[in-house]
């Protein structure tokens, strides 16, 4: 595995290690042709069901996933390839119960 990839991903996720609040963030790894998005929440003793949406620059939802965060885990991630994606500002949205968390990223 590429050391540069490991270092970039580690740096992104280390910022979330002590998180006691809910956060969402994305990172584009151009050398790896990947978009990596992560949702962090407070650890709980039950599994948690969330919905993840990838929203294109024109507002179209290009992918929706129902995901499960295992009990005692604080995060979950999703990824897609950069190649073939519409250029512009994308939105990554997580729906956790009735709360929504979003972040944006730009594909050039």
C-alpha positions as CSV (number, residue, x, y, z in Angstrom):
1,X,0.0,0.0,0.0
2,X,1.2,3.5,-0.8
3,X,2.9,5.2,2.2
4,X,1.7,8.6,1.1
5,X,-1.9,7.3,1.1
6,X,-1.6,5.9,4.6
7,X,-0.1,9.1,6.0
8,X,-2.8,11.3,4.4
9,X,-5.6,9.1,5.7
10,X,-4.1,8.8,9.1
11,X,-3.7,12.6,9.4
12,X,-7.4,13.1,8.4
13,X,-8.7,10.5,10.9
14,X,-6.4,11.4,13.8
15,X,-8.2,14.7,14.1
16,X,-11.3,12.8,15.0
17,X,-9.8,10.5,17.7
18,X,-10.9,12.5,20.7
19,X,-14.2,13.7,19.2
20,X,-17.2,13.9,21.5
21,X,-19.3,15.6,18.8
22,X,-20.7,14.5,15.5
23,X,-18.6,15.5,12.5
24,X,-18.4,14.7,8.8
25,X,-15.4,15.3,6.5
26,X,-14.1,14.3,3.1
27,X,-10.6,14.0,1.7
28,X,-9.7,13.7,-2.0
29,X,-6.7,11.6,-2.7
30,X,-5.9,12.4,-6.3
31,X,-2.9,10.0,-6.5
32,X,-5.2,7.2,-5.4
33,X,-8.2,8.4,-7.5
34,X,-10.3,8.3,-4.4
35,X,-12.7,10.4,-2.4
36,X,-12.8,9.3,1.2
37,X,-15.5,10.6,3.6
38,X,-15.9,9.9,7.3
39,X,-18.6,10.4,9.9
40,X,-17.7,10.5,13.5
41,X,-20.1,10.4,16.5
42,X,-19.8,9.7,20.3
43,X,-19.2,6.0,21.0
44,X,-22.4,4.3,22.3
45,X,-23.1,0.7,23.5
46,X,-25.6,0.0,20.7
47,X,-25.2,-0.2,16.9
48,X,-26.4,2.9,15.1
49,X,-28.1,3.0,11.7
50,X,-27.3,6.0,9.5
51,X,-28.0,7.1,5.9
52,X,-25.2,8.5,3.7
53,X,-25.9,10.5,0.6
54,X,-23.5,11.7,-2.2
55,X,-25.0,14.7,-3.8
56,X,-23.7,15.9,-7.2
57,X,-23.1,19.6,-8.1
58,X,-26.5,19.8,-9.8
59,X,-28.3,18.6,-6.6
60,X,-28.9,15.0,-7.9
61,X,-28.3,12.3,-5.2
62,X,-26.0,9.9,-7.0
63,X,-25.8,7.4,-4.2
64,X,-27.6,6.6,-1.0
65,X,-26.4,4.0,1.5
66,X,-27.9,2.7,4.7
67,X,-25.0,1.9,6.9
68,X,-24.5,0.5,10.4
69,X,-22.0,1.8,12.9
70,X,-21.1,-1.1,15.2
71,X,-21.6,-0.8,18.9
72,X,-18.6,0.9,20.7
73,X,-17.3,2.3,17.4
74,X,-17.1,6.1,16.8
75,X,-16.9,6.3,13.1
76,X,-17.8,5.0,9.7
77,X,-16.5,5.9,6.2
78,X,-17.5,5.6,2.6
79,X,-15.4,6.2,-0.5
80,X,-15.8,6.6,-4.2
81,X,-13.5,7.0,-7.2
82,X,-12.8,10.5,-8.5
83,X,-12.6,9.4,-12.1
84,X,-16.0,9.6,-13.9
85,X,-17.5,12.1,-11.3
86,X,-19.0,15.3,-12.4
87,X,-16.7,18.3,-11.9
88,X,-17.9,20.9,-9.3
89,X,-18.9,21.2,-5.7
90,X,-20.2,17.9,-4.2
91,X,-22.0,17.4,-0.9
92,X,-21.6,14.5,1.4
93,X,-24.5,14.2,3.8
94,X,-25.1,11.9,6.8
95,X,-28.6,11.5,8.3
96,X,-28.3,10.3,11.9
97,X,-31.8,9.8,13.4
98,X,-33.3,13.2,12.6
99,X,-30.1,15.2,12.4
100,X,-28.2,16.0,9.2
101,X,-24.5,16.6,8.9
102,X,-22.9,17.8,5.6
103,X,-19.6,18.8,4.1
104,X,-18.6,19.8,0.6
105,X,-15.6,19.1,-1.6
106,X,-14.6,20.2,-5.1
107,X,-13.8,17.9,-8.0
108,X,-11.7,19.8,-10.5
